[in-house]
């Protein structure tokens, strides 16, 4: 059994770490049955870690006093045996942690996501959801889980011609490990997290995307982000509407932040008509963040194409290569939990400021924030080998309400302005709204104007 000595600072950091989708800690007296439950839940989800010998937060509020380990490593043999009894066999590694100034030994177990559906010794299936290990009792859900877990993932493929040093000695991995606790040697981290192929020691796709300094140069597939700005509301934008394009590259953590910075800069210069007049386009930043992060970390990297972000005057469209994974579809996407790239998801979540902090709640957050901003829901569709998410800048208010609100502060309104504030893209459809309001004796056409020059005003 491997023994690892931690600094006093790292020992306290582990005790202070919050339980979540990838981490749990248990007191020394945890039973083998309970440990099985959590190990099975991690294996059936995206993998994770369990530390045994750390008191619960409610029993010991001070993290400095939560380390309450075993007197000797051999005391963990029974717990390990309970994990070895799980069938099919779990893919796991374990080590014993100790630290000066702390009492006893703590067992750390790392469980990988498995290709099988695992059950505890009493035949129960569990799956990790956030900080909970929840039972899966519906037979149909178990079948769906079995189907999803049978899917292979491209992130585990080795990349021929890439030396392990390119990953292990990269500035991206060095930077990440500065904030990682406990302090870990880069090679140990890459090996323990299975970022190198076990047989050839070639860096795998997931490792390259996460920590290679230049993933686009190392990868055999396209893996960047393309951003395009179209100055139009039209459904079918033409070449004349294209104003500028950007290509964003880099390891995933940097890629996500650089992409968001570029989107923010672009949006600051986009102005549209709203019910309050001409204003810069404002979307809830959390909604854009979650949708972009989701597109980058859950895309299918076996498809040689970049994530595409198309910014129009009245909407943002995010195209993510690959169809929805496993049993996820557009109807259950806000409730289903499935990661095509579990290593990517898990390691991004290890950053001090993880881009996927609220794991599994990202799209729910996006929808909720759009409602809070009184904007219409994002629209998610599968088309070809892509998932398209459209974030509309259209008010939840009815078209009639939006037009009347505009006219409460403006003398007149034209068809093009009404299309922008309502989100309606058809000129004729807006004409029908104008006529509906006219028939209700609420607005009237400005006399003497016809065709494209037509204006409408509140009924005098």
C-alpha positions as CSV (number, residue, x, y, z in Angstrom):
1,X,0.0,0.0,0.0
2,X,1.5,3.3,-1.1
3,X,2.1,5.9,1.7
4,X,2.1,9.6,0.8
5,X,3.3,12.3,3.2
6,X,1.4,15.6,3.0
7,X,2.4,19.0,4.3
8,X,0.4,20.4,7.2
9,X,-1.2,22.9,4.7
10,X,-2.3,20.2,2.2
11,X,-3.7,18.0,5.0
12,X,-6.0,20.9,6.2
13,X,-6.9,21.7,2.6
14,X,-8.2,18.1,2.1
15,X,-10.2,18.3,5.3
16,X,-11.7,21.7,4.2
17,X,-12.6,20.5,0.7
18,X,-16.3,20.6,0.1
19,X,-18.1,17.4,-0.9
20,X,-19.4,17.4,-4.4
21,X,-19.9,15.5,-7.6
22,X,-16.3,14.2,-7.6
23,X,-15.4,14.1,-3.9
24,X,-16.6,12.7,-0.6
25,X,-15.1,12.1,2.8
26,X,-16.1,9.7,5.5
27,X,-15.2,9.2,9.2
28,X,-13.0,6.4,10.2
29,X,-16.0,4.3,11.4
30,X,-17.7,4.1,8.0
31,X,-19.0,0.7,7.2
32,X,-17.9,-1.3,4.1
33,X,-21.6,-1.2,2.9
34,X,-21.7,2.6,3.0
35,X,-18.3,2.8,1.3
36,X,-19.5,0.5,-1.4
37,X,-22.5,2.7,-2.0
38,X,-20.4,5.8,-2.7
39,X,-17.8,3.9,-4.8
40,X,-20.5,2.4,-7.0
41,X,-22.1,5.9,-7.3
42,X,-18.9,7.4,-8.5
43,X,-18.2,4.6,-10.9
44,X,-21.7,4.8,-12.4
45,X,-21.3,8.6,-12.9
46,X,-18.0,10.4,-13.8
47,X,-15.6,8.9,-11.3
48,X,-14.4,10.6,-8.1
49,X,-12.5,10.4,-4.8
50,X,-13.3,9.2,-1.3
51,X,-11.2,10.0,1.7
52,X,-11.7,7.8,4.8
53,X,-10.6,9.2,8.2
54,X,-11.9,12.7,7.9
55,X,-14.7,13.7,10.3
56,X,-17.9,15.1,9.0
57,X,-18.3,18.9,8.9
58,X,-21.3,18.8,11.3
59,X,-19.3,16.8,13.9
60,X,-16.1,19.0,13.6
61,X,-16.6,22.5,12.2
62,X,-12.9,23.4,12.2
63,X,-11.1,21.8,9.2
64,X,-7.9,21.7,11.1
65,X,-9.4,19.2,13.5
66,X,-11.2,16.9,11.0
67,X,-8.2,14.7,10.3
68,X,-9.0,11.7,12.5
69,X,-7.2,8.8,10.9
70,X,-6.4,5.1,11.6
71,X,-3.6,4.1,13.9
72,X,-2.0,2.0,11.2
73,X,-2.7,1.5,7.4
74,X,-3.7,-2.2,7.9
75,X,-6.9,-1.0,9.6
76,X,-8.2,-0.1,6.1
77,X,-7.9,-3.7,4.8
78,X,-11.5,-4.6,5.5
79,X,-12.8,-1.5,3.7
80,X,-10.7,-2.2,0.7
81,X,-11.9,-5.8,0.6
82,X,-15.5,-4.5,0.5
83,X,-14.6,-2.6,-2.6
84,X,-12.8,-5.6,-4.2
85,X,-16.0,-7.6,-3.6
86,X,-18.0,-5.3,-6.0
87,X,-18.8,-6.9,-9.4
88,X,-17.8,-6.1,-12.1
89,X,-14.5,-5.1,-10.6
90,X,-14.1,-1.4,-10.0
91,X,-11.3,0.5,-11.7
92,X,-9.7,2.2,-8.7
93,X,-6.4,3.2,-7.1
94,X,-5.7,3.9,-3.4
95,X,-3.1,5.3,-1.2
96,X,-2.6,6.1,2.5
97,X,-2.0,9.7,3.5
98,X,-0.2,10.9,6.6
99,X,1.0,14.3,7.8
100,X,3.1,15.7,10.6
101,X,0.9,17.2,13.3
102,X,-2.1,15.1,12.3
103,X,-3.5,12.0,14.0
104,X,-3.2,8.7,12.1
105,X,-3.6,7.7,8.5
106,X,-6.3,8.7,5.9
107,X,-7.2,6.3,3.1
108,X,-7.7,8.1,-0.3
109,X,-9.5,6.0,-3.0
110,X,-9.8,7.2,-6.6
111,X,-12.5,5.6,-8.6
112,X,-12.7,5.9,-12.4
113,X,-15.8,6.1,-14.4
114,X,-16.6,2.5,-15.6
115,X,-17.9,1.1,-18.8
116,X,-20.1,-1.2,-16.7
117,X,-23.1,-0.6,-14.4
118,X,-22.0,-1.5,-10.9
119,X,-24.0,-2.7,-8.0
120,X,-23.3,-2.9,-4.3
121,X,-23.1,-6.4,-2.6
122,X,-26.8,-6.2,-1.9
123,X,-27.6,-5.6,-5.6
124,X,-28.4,-1.9,-5.5
125,X,-27.4,0.6,-8.1
126,X,-26.3,4.1,-7.1
127,X,-25.2,7.1,-9.1
128,X,-23.5,10.3,-8.1
129,X,-25.6,13.6,-8.4
130,X,-23.8,16.6,-7.0
131,X,-22.8,15.8,-3.4
132,X,-25.2,12.8,-3.1
133,X,-25.0,9.1,-4.0
134,X,-28.6,8.4,-5.0
135,X,-30.2,5.0,-5.7
136,X,-31.3,4.2,-9.2
137,X,-34.4,1.9,-8.8
138,X,-36.3,2.4,-12.1
139,X,-35.5,-0.6,-14.3
140,X,-35.7,1.6,-17.4
141,X,-33.2,4.1,-16.0
142,X,-30.8,1.3,-15.2
143,X,-31.2,0.0,-18.8
144,X,-30.6,3.6,-20.1
145,X,-27.5,3.9,-17.8
146,X,-26.2,0.6,-19.1
147,X,-26.6,1.8,-22.7
148,X,-24.9,5.1,-22.1
149,X,-22.0,3.5,-20.2
150,X,-21.3,1.2,-23.1
151,X,-20.4,4.1,-25.3
152,X,-16.7,4.5,-26.0
153,X,-15.1,7.9,-25.5
154,X,-12.5,9.4,-27.8
155,X,-10.8,11.3,-24.9
156,X,-9.1,8.0,-23.9
157,X,-7.4,7.5,-27.3
158,X,-3.6,7.8,-27.3
159,X,-2.0,10.3,-29.7
160,X,0.9,8.8,-31.6
161,X,4.0,11.0,-32.0
162,X,3.4,13.1,-28.9
163,X,6.0,12.6,-26.2
164,X,4.9,12.3,-22.6
165,X,7.2,15.2,-21.7
166,X,5.1,17.5,-23.9
167,X,2.3,17.0,-21.4
168,X,4.2,16.4,-18.1
169,X,6.5,19.4,-18.6
170,X,3.9,21.8,-20.0
171,X,3.3,25.2,-18.5
172,X,-0.4,24.5,-18.5
173,X,0.0,21.5,-16.1
174,X,2.6,23.3,-14.1
175,X,0.2,26.3,-13.6
176,X,-2.7,24.0,-12.7
177,X,-0.6,22.0,-10.1
178,X,0.4,25.3,-8.3
179,X,-3.2,25.5,-7.1
180,X,-3.8,21.8,-6.7
181,X,-3.9,20.2,-3.3
182,X,-2.1,18.1,-2.2
183,X,1.1,19.1,-3.9
184,X,1.7,16.5,-6.6
185,X,4.5,15.7,-9.0
186,X,3.4,16.3,-12.7
187,X,4.3,12.8,-13.8
188,X,2.5,11.3,-10.7
189,X,-0.6,13.3,-11.5
190,X,-0.6,12.4,-15.2
191,X,-0.2,8.7,-14.4
192,X,-2.7,8.6,-11.5
193,X,-5.3,10.4,-13.5
194,X,-4.7,8.1,-16.5
195,X,-3.8,11.0,-18.8
196,X,-1.1,8.7,-20.3
197,X,-1.8,5.5,-22.1
198,X,-1.0,2.6,-19.8
199,X,0.9,0.6,-22.4
200,X,2.6,3.2,-24.7
201,X,2.9,6.1,-22.3
202,X,1.5,8.3,-25.1
203,X,-0.6,11.2,-23.9
204,X,-4.3,10.6,-24.4
205,X,-6.7,13.0,-26.1
206,X,-8.2,14.2,-22.8
207,X,-4.7,15.0,-21.4
208,X,-3.7,16.9,-24.5
209,X,-6.9,19.0,-24.5
210,X,-6.5,19.8,-20.8
211,X,-2.8,20.4,-20.4
212,X,-0.8,20.5,-23.6
213,X,0.3,24.0,-24.3
214,X,-0.8,23.8,-27.9
215,X,-3.6,21.3,-28.3
216,X,-4.5,22.4,-31.8
217,X,-1.0,21.5,-33.0
218,X,-0.9,18.2,-31.2
219,X,-4.4,16.9,-31.9
220,X,-5.3,15.0,-35.0
221,X,-8.7,16.7,-35.0
222,X,-9.8,20.3,-34.9
223,X,-10.4,21.4,-31.3
224,X,-10.5,25.2,-31.3
225,X,-13.3,27.7,-31.0
226,X,-14.4,29.8,-34.0
227,X,-16.3,33.0,-33.4
228,X,-18.1,35.0,-36.1
229,X,-19.9,38.3,-35.9
230,X,-22.8,38.7,-38.3
231,X,-24.5,42.2,-38.5
232,X,-28.0,41.0,-39.3
233,X,-31.2,39.5,-37.8
234,X,-31.7,37.3,-40.8
235,X,-32.1,33.5,-40.4
236,X,-29.9,32.9,-43.4
237,X,-26.9,35.2,-43.0
238,X,-25.0,36.0,-46.1
239,X,-21.3,36.6,-46.7
240,X,-22.0,40.4,-46.8
241,X,-23.3,40.3,-43.2
242,X,-20.1,38.8,-41.9
243,X,-18.1,41.5,-40.1
244,X,-15.2,39.6,-38.5
245,X,-14.0,36.2,-37.4
246,X,-11.8,35.0,-34.5
247,X,-10.1,31.7,-33.8
248,X,-9.4,30.9,-30.1
249,X,-7.0,28.1,-29.2
250,X,-5.3,26.7,-26.1
251,X,-5.7,24.2,-23.2
252,X,-9.3,23.9,-22.2
253,X,-9.3,26.1,-19.1
254,X,-7.6,28.9,-20.9
255,X,-9.7,28.3,-24.0
256,X,-13.0,28.7,-22.1
257,X,-11.8,32.0,-20.4
258,X,-10.4,33.4,-23.7
259,X,-13.6,32.6,-25.5
260,X,-15.8,34.3,-23.0
261,X,-13.5,37.4,-23.0
262,X,-13.8,37.6,-26.7
263,X,-17.6,37.2,-26.7
264,X,-17.9,39.9,-24.0
265,X,-15.8,42.3,-26.1
266,X,-17.9,41.7,-29.2
267,X,-21.2,42.1,-27.4
268,X,-20.2,45.5,-26.0
269,X,-20.4,46.9,-29.5
270,X,-23.7,45.3,-30.6
271,X,-26.7,47.7,-30.4
272,X,-30.3,46.9,-31.0
273,X,-33.7,48.5,-30.5
274,X,-35.4,47.6,-27.3
275,X,-38.6,48.7,-25.7
276,X,-36.5,51.4,-23.9
277,X,-34.8,52.5,-27.2
278,X,-31.5,51.8,-28.8
279,X,-29.3,49.9,-26.3
280,X,-26.3,47.6,-26.3
281,X,-27.4,43.9,-26.3
282,X,-27.4,42.5,-22.8
283,X,-27.7,38.8,-22.0
284,X,-27.3,37.2,-18.6
285,X,-23.6,36.4,-18.5
286,X,-24.2,33.1,-16.6
287,X,-26.4,31.8,-19.4
288,X,-23.7,32.4,-22.1
289,X,-21.0,31.0,-19.8
290,X,-22.9,27.8,-19.1
291,X,-23.9,27.2,-22.7
292,X,-20.3,27.8,-24.0
293,X,-18.7,25.7,-21.3
294,X,-21.2,22.9,-22.0
295,X,-20.4,23.1,-25.7
296,X,-16.6,22.9,-25.2
297,X,-16.4,20.2,-22.5
298,X,-19.2,17.8,-23.7
299,X,-18.5,18.0,-27.5
300,X,-17.4,15.0,-29.5
301,X,-13.7,15.5,-30.1
302,X,-13.6,12.6,-32.6
303,X,-15.3,15.0,-35.1
304,X,-12.7,17.2,-36.8
305,X,-14.4,20.5,-36.4
306,X,-14.3,23.5,-34.0
307,X,-17.0,24.8,-31.7
308,X,-18.6,27.6,-33.6
309,X,-20.2,30.7,-31.9
310,X,-22.2,32.9,-34.3
311,X,-23.1,36.3,-32.9
312,X,-26.1,38.1,-34.6
313,X,-27.8,41.3,-33.7
314,X,-30.6,39.5,-32.0
315,X,-29.2,36.1,-31.0
316,X,-26.2,34.0,-30.2
317,X,-25.9,30.6,-31.8
318,X,-23.5,28.0,-30.3
319,X,-22.7,24.9,-32.5
320,X,-21.1,22.0,-30.7
321,X,-19.7,19.1,-32.8
322,X,-21.4,15.7,-32.0
323,X,-24.9,14.7,-31.2
324,X,-26.2,14.5,-27.6
325,X,-24.4,11.7,-25.8
326,X,-25.8,8.4,-24.5
327,X,-29.5,8.6,-23.5
328,X,-29.6,12.4,-23.5
329,X,-32.1,14.0,-25.9
330,X,-33.5,17.5,-26.3
331,X,-36.5,16.6,-24.2
332,X,-34.7,15.3,-21.1
333,X,-31.5,17.4,-21.4
334,X,-32.3,19.5,-18.3
335,X,-32.7,16.4,-16.1
336,X,-30.3,13.8,-17.6
337,X,-26.8,13.5,-16.4
338,X,-24.2,12.0,-18.7
339,X,-20.6,13.0,-19.5
340,X,-19.1,12.1,-22.9
341,X,-15.7,13.2,-21.6
342,X,-15.5,12.3,-17.9
343,X,-11.7,12.9,-17.6
344,X,-12.1,16.4,-19.0
345,X,-15.1,17.2,-16.8
346,X,-13.4,15.8,-13.7
347,X,-10.0,17.6,-14.1
348,X,-11.5,20.9,-15.0
349,X,-13.5,20.7,-11.8
350,X,-10.2,20.4,-9.9
351,X,-9.2,23.9,-10.7
352,X,-9.4,26.4,-7.8
353,X,-12.0,28.3,-9.9
354,X,-13.6,25.5,-11.9
355,X,-15.5,26.6,-15.1
356,X,-17.9,23.8,-14.4
357,X,-18.4,24.5,-10.7
358,X,-22.2,23.7,-10.6
359,X,-21.8,20.3,-12.2
360,X,-24.9,19.0,-13.9
361,X,-26.8,22.3,-13.3
362,X,-25.2,24.4,-16.1
363,X,-28.0,24.3,-18.6
364,X,-30.6,24.6,-15.8
365,X,-28.8,27.8,-14.7
366,X,-28.8,29.1,-18.2
367,X,-32.6,28.7,-18.6
368,X,-33.2,30.1,-15.1
369,X,-31.1,33.2,-15.7
370,X,-32.9,33.9,-19.1
371,X,-36.2,33.8,-17.2
372,X,-34.8,36.2,-14.5
373,X,-33.8,38.6,-17.2
374,X,-37.3,38.2,-18.8
375,X,-35.8,36.8,-22.0
376,X,-37.1,33.7,-23.9
377,X,-35.6,30.3,-23.3
378,X,-32.6,29.1,-25.3
379,X,-33.6,26.7,-28.1
380,X,-31.7,23.4,-28.3
381,X,-31.9,21.2,-31.4
382,X,-29.8,18.4,-33.0
383,X,-29.0,18.9,-36.6
384,X,-26.7,16.6,-38.5
385,X,-23.7,15.8,-36.3
386,X,-24.1,19.0,-34.2
387,X,-26.0,20.3,-31.3
388,X,-27.2,23.9,-31.9
389,X,-28.1,26.1,-29.0
390,X,-29.8,29.5,-29.9
391,X,-29.8,32.2,-27.2
392,X,-32.4,34.6,-28.4
393,X,-32.5,38.3,-27.4
394,X,-36.3,38.3,-27.3
395,X,-38.5,39.5,-24.4
396,X,-40.9,37.1,-22.6
397,X,-43.5,39.8,-22.9
398,X,-46.0,39.4,-25.8
399,X,-45.2,41.2,-29.0
400,X,-48.2,43.5,-28.4
401,X,-46.9,44.4,-24.9
402,X,-43.4,45.1,-26.2
403,X,-44.6,47.4,-29.0
404,X,-46.9,49.3,-26.6
405,X,-44.0,49.6,-24.1
406,X,-41.8,51.0,-26.8
407,X,-44.4,53.6,-27.8
408,X,-44.8,54.7,-24.2
409,X,-41.4,56.4,-24.5
410,X,-41.2,56.9,-28.3
411,X,-43.4,58.8,-30.7
412,X,-43.4,56.2,-33.5
413,X,-42.2,52.8,-34.3
414,X,-41.3,51.2,-37.7
415,X,-41.5,47.6,-38.7
416,X,-37.7,46.9,-38.4
417,X,-37.7,48.3,-34.9
418,X,-40.6,46.1,-33.9
419,X,-38.9,43.1,-35.3
420,X,-35.9,43.8,-33.1
421,X,-37.8,44.3,-29.8
422,X,-40.2,41.4,-30.3
423,X,-37.8,38.9,-31.8
424,X,-40.2,38.3,-34.7
425,X,-38.1,37.8,-37.9
426,X,-40.9,38.1,-40.4
427,X,-41.9,41.6,-41.7
428,X,-45.4,40.3,-42.5
429,X,-45.8,38.8,-39.1
430,X,-45.1,42.2,-37.5
431,X,-47.6,43.8,-39.8
432,X,-50.2,41.4,-38.5
433,X,-49.3,42.5,-34.9
434,X,-49.7,46.2,-35.9
435,X,-53.1,45.5,-37.4
436,X,-54.2,43.6,-34.3
437,X,-53.3,46.6,-32.1
438,X,-55.0,48.9,-34.6
439,X,-58.2,46.9,-34.5
440,X,-58.1,47.1,-30.7
441,X,-58.0,50.9,-31.1
442,X,-54.5,51.2,-29.5
443,X,-52.3,52.4,-32.3
444,X,-52.7,54.0,-35.7
445,X,-50.5,54.5,-38.9
446,X,-48.8,57.9,-39.2
447,X,-50.7,59.6,-42.1
448,X,-49.0,60.1,-45.4
449,X,-46.4,57.3,-45.1
450,X,-46.4,54.2,-47.2
451,X,-44.3,51.1,-47.8
452,X,-40.9,50.9,-46.1
453,X,-41.4,54.4,-44.8
454,X,-44.5,53.5,-42.8
455,X,-44.6,54.4,-39.1
456,X,-47.1,53.6,-36.3
457,X,-48.0,55.7,-33.2
458,X,-50.3,55.4,-30.2
459,X,-53.9,56.2,-31.1
460,X,-54.4,60.0,-30.8
